[in-house]
Amino acid sequence: MHVLELPTLLTVSICLAACNIGIMALGWTASRNSSHFVYWGASYAAFLVTMILLMGRALLPDAMSIGFANGLGLLGYGLAWLGLKKFAGRITSSDIAFSLSGIVIWFLFATLTKQYESINARTILISALNVAFSFAVIREVRLLRQQEPLSSYTSLIGMFSIHSVSHIARIGLVLTAPLPEGSDALPRYGWYVWIGLEAAISMAFMGPNLLAMHSQRTERKLRTAAETDSLTGLCNRRIFMKSAKQMVEASTGSGALILFDLDHFKSINDTHGHSVGDMALVAFADALSARIQEPDIFARVGGEEFALYMPHASAGIATSFASHLRQCVRDINIPTNDQPIKLSVSCGIAAISETGPNFELLLTAADTALYDAKRTGRDRAVVFSKAMRLKMFLGASGTSNLDSMVI
């Protein structure tokens, strides 16, 4: 008595394909702009019809149960590939050509070669095409994982890797233990069953994994939107304050905070419009982003205000950085309908060596230094100093923290 038979596995796979069609339909219903669900749903529909035709191998003409069935299965792989490319961004003409390559090769093989009559030759070709599609999917998903590290990408790579190994093993088994030629029905037992088992398991997990990819990407986008300034792409004030506070409190003595304020920004907006003002903000953000290094954190914390925390910097290093950046900002030209606008920035710098590992005091100190930079002429960097402590204390907290601010 055999525990597993191929017809039983095909029946299970048909049911799983139908379930996956439903999953893809639900995904598309919930997100009508996500057309990758349409491609994936069509792919499962192609697989479902393929398996129904294979089930009727003994009853249906060979043209249906062999030629059309296998061609439709390869089309299913092509549609799955197009769905992945759509999920990745967009479908190109080369992607369409690759998606159709399997079915084209199959029908050329069926019409132009005598080897088509051999079940072993057909098996080797189908497995080789499966491996080619699987390798292409693995490569594409690895590229996606570099852009957005979703756990569902790793599991998808694992499933297609197993699928590839299964079909490579299938080719080896055909070469070493070929199937008897001339049979009208699929083999019910033997190694064909274990290949069918792998296909059924893949069918069971693939659909939910594809849905998880979509869900994880959506969640990541929402989280990024909640943590990111939409104009500049930098982290927003809330995330910066939370992250910088943790880093300051964990400091062992080093660390510096720089606050930046674009000079005359209100005048730029009033004279040239908010679109030019937005260009100025983005240009400054890009200039600073290009010059910071890990683990420094940088954010837009207000209209024209930015903040940079450098956990390993001293006041001197931060001052040198700010001075270099100010020179770079002077070289920025913002195009307008008239003359290009030149930018300048004022910087307020405070170091943990002056305030201690207290984020609120560090922030107030940097703000005090920034105010002094704006008050004394703009386009300059001012470092918080001992002479400013009393001013900061009187403006920020009354009398209770005077002793803790004196270092």
N, C-alpha and C positions, 0 to 999 in steps of 0.2 A: 504493500500500500504506500502510495506516495503522499507525503504531507502537502506538497505544493504541486499544482499543475498550471501550465501556461494559460489555459482558458480561464481558470479561476483568477489569476493575476490580471488578465486582460479585463475581466469583468470589474474587478476592483478599480483598475486604472480608469475605466470608462466612468465609473461613479465619481472618482476623484476629479477627473477632468470636468465633469458637469458641475461639481462643487466649485472648482476654481473659476469656471465661467461666471458663476453666480457672484463669487468674491470680486472678480474684476468689474462686473456690472454694478455692484454696490459701490466700489471705489469710484467708478466714473459718475454714478448718480450723485455722490457726495461732493465730487469735485469735477465739474463739467469741463474745466479747462485742462484737465489732466488726460490728454488724448493717449498717453502711453497705456492706459487701462484698456482702450479700444484695441490697440495692437495685441496686447497680451491676451485679452478675451478672445480675439479672433484666432490667436495661436492655439489656445486650448480647444477651441471649437474644431480646428483642423486636426488636432491630436485625437479628439473624441471620435470624429468620423473615421480617422485612420484606424483606430483600434476596433471600431465596429466592423469595418471591412475586413480587417485581419481575422476577427472572430468567425467571419463567414467564408473563410478561405476554402473550405471543402465544398461549399455550395455555390459560390460566386465564380464568374469567369476570372481567369488569371489577370486579364486586363484591368479588372476592378480591384481584386483582392491583393494583387501584387503591384502592378504598374501604377494605377491611380492611387492606391493606398499609401505606398511608400513616397510617391511624389507629393501627396498632400501632407504627409508627415514632415518632409523636408521643407515644405512651404510654411508649416507651423514653426519650425526653427527660424526660418527667415523672418516671420512676423514677430517672433519673440525678440530677435535681434533689433528689428526696427523699433519695437517698443522700448528697448533699453537705450537706443540712440536718441529717441524722443525724450526719454527721461533725462538723458545726459545733456540735452540742449536742443539739437535740431538734427534733422535727417538730411543727408547729402545724397547726390546722385550715385556716388560710389557706395554708400550704404545700401541703397536700393538694389544696385547691381549685385552686391555681395549677398543680400538676402535672397535673391532669385537664383544665385549660382548653383545652389544645391539641387533645386528642381530641374534646372536646365541640364546640368551634368547627368542627372538621373535619366531624363527622357532621351538624351543623346545616347546614353549607354543602352537604354531599352530598345531603341530603334536602329542603332547602327552596329551593334556588336552581337556576336553569337554567345558571348559569355553571359548575357542576360538570362539565358536558359538555366544557368547553374545557380542553385540556391546559395552555394558557398561564395560565388563571385558577387552575387547581390548583397549578401551579408557583409562581405568585406567592404564593398563600396559604401553601403549605408553607414557602417560603423566609422569609416574614414571621414565621411562628411559630417557625422555627428561630432567627431573629435575636432574637426576644423572649426565648426560653429562654437563648440565649447571653449576652445582656446581663444577664439575671438572675444567671446563674452568675458572670460577671465581677464584678458588684457584690458578690456574697456572698463570693467568694474574696478580693477586695480588703479586705473587712472582716476576714476571717480573717487576712490577712497583717499587718494592724495589730496583732493580738493575739499572733501568733507568726510571726516572719519566716522562713518556710521557703522554700527555693529552688524547691521543686516548685510552690508557689503561683504564682510568677512565670511559670514555663513553662506552667502551666495557663491563666493569663490570656492568654498569648501565643497558645496554640492556639485558644482560643475567640474571640479577637479576629480571627484569620485566618479562622476558620469564619464569623464574622459578616460579614466583608468579602466572603467568597466568596458568601454567599447574597444580600447586597445587590447584588453584581455580577450574580448570577443574575437578580434581578428586573429590573435594568437591561437585561440582554441579552434577556430575554423581551419587554420593551417595545420594544426597538429591532430585534430580529431574532427575531420570534415563530416558534415551532415550527409545522410544518404540522398542521392539525387533522385528526382522523379516523384517525390512525395506530393500528394495533393493537399495535405494539411500541414499546419505548423507542428513542430515537435512538441509533445505534451510534457516531456520530462527532460532530464539531463541539464547540461550547463545553460541551455536556452532559458530554463526556468529561473536560474539565479540572475541572469541578465534582466529578465522580466521583473524580478523582485526589486532590483535596483531602480528600474524605471518607475515602478509603482511607488516606491519610497520617495523618489524625487518628485513625483507628481503630488504626493501628499504634502510635502514641505515647501515646494516652489511657490505656489500661489500665496500662502500666508507670508512667505519671506518677501515677495514682491510688494505686497500690501504694507509690510513693515517698513520697507525702504521708503515708500511714499509718506507714511506716517512720521517716520523719524526725520525725514527732510522737512516736512511741514513744521514739526515741533522745533527743529533747529532754526528755521527761518523766523518763527515767532519769537524764540528766545533771543536770536540775534537782533531782531527789530526792537525788542524791549531793552536791549543792552547797548544799542548802537545809535549814534547820531546819524539821522537819515541823510543829511547833506554831505558830511565829510567822510562818513564811514568809520569814524573813530568811536571808541567807547564813550558812553554818555556820562553825565555827572554822577549819577547814582552808582554806577559800576566803578568809576574811578575812585570815588570817596570810600567805597567799601574795600576795594583792593589796596589802595594806598594806605588806608588806616591799618590794615592787617600787616602790611610790610613795615610800616613805621614802628608799630608796637613790637614787632619781632626783631627790630634793628639792634645791633650791638654797638652802635656809636656812629656809623657812617650813614649817609643818606642826605639828599637835598631835594627840595621842592622848588620848582620854577613856575610862576604864574605869568602868562603872556596876555597882553591886551593890544589889539591892533589900533594904532593911532588914527584919530579922526575918522573912525569907521562910520559914525552917524552922518558925517558930512558926505561920505562916499554914497551912502544909501540915499540921502536926501537929494544929492545933485545928479547922480547917475542911475538911480533906481536899484531895487533890491536884487535884480539879476546880476548886476555888476558887483554888488556887495557879496552875493553868494560866491561869485568867481574868486573874489579876494579871499574869502574864508577857505575855500577849497585849495587855492594856491598856497596859502600859508600852511594848511594842514599837510599838504603833500611835501612841502619843503621840510617840515619838521619830521614827518614820518620817515623820510628818506635818510635821516641822520641819527635816529635813535637806535639803540641796540637792546637786545634782551639783557636783563629783565626789566628795563625801563618801561614805564606805562605812561600813556599820553591820552588826553581826552579833551573834547570841547566841553567846557563846564558852564558856558553862558553864551550870550549873543555873539560877542567878538572876543570872548575870553577862553583861553586854553590853559591846561595845566600839564606839567611833566614832573613825574617823580622818578629820581635816579637813586636807587637803593644803595649803590656802592660809591656814590660821588661825595666829595667834600665841597665846601663852599667855593674853593678855588676852581675845581673841575667844572662845577655848574656855571660859574661866572665865565670861564673860557668858552664853554659850550654856547651860552647865551650870546656872547659877543660875536662868535662866529656865525650863529644863526641870524643875528641882526644884520650882518653884512650880506648874507644870502638873501634876506627878505628885501633889502634895498635894491637888489638886482631884479626883483620880480616886476614885470610890467603887466598890468591888467588892461586889456584892450577895451576901448569905448568908442563912441561915435566921434569923439574929438581926439584929444591927446591921450596916450596911455597913462594910466594912473600908477604912480610909484607908491609902494607900501613902506611902512616902518612899524616897529613894534616896541613896546615898553615891557620890561621884564622885572619881576620882583623875585628875589632869591632868598631862601632861608634854609639853613642846614641844621640837622639834628644836633650837631655839636653845640649849637647856640640855644636850642629850645628844649633839648631832651627828647626822648622817644614818645612824644605826645602829639598825636596828629592834629588835634584842634589848635594847640599852640603853634605848631609848625605852619598850619594853614593861615592862621591869623598873622604870623610873622611875615610870611611871603606876601600876604595881602597888604600889610603895612609898607613893605619895601616897594611893592608895585605902585601903591598910592604915591609914594615919594618920587618914584620915577616919572609918573605922570605929572606931578606937581612941579617938578624941577625942569620940565622942558620936553619930555617924551623922547622916544628913540634912544633909550638908554637902559642899562641894566643896573639895578641897585640891590646890594646885598644887605640883608637884615644884620644890624650890628647892635652892640651893647647900648649905644646911644638911643636906639629906637625902642628898647625894652619898656621903659617907663611909659612912652607914648602908647605902645601896644596894650600895656596893662591897663592904663587909664581908659582907653577906648573900648576895651573888650570885657573886663571882668571885675572892676571895683577894687577891692583891697585884699581879698583872701588869698590870692595866688602869687603875691609879690615875691615871697621867699622862694617858691618853686621855680620862678623864672630867672632868678639870679644864679648864674653859673660861675 
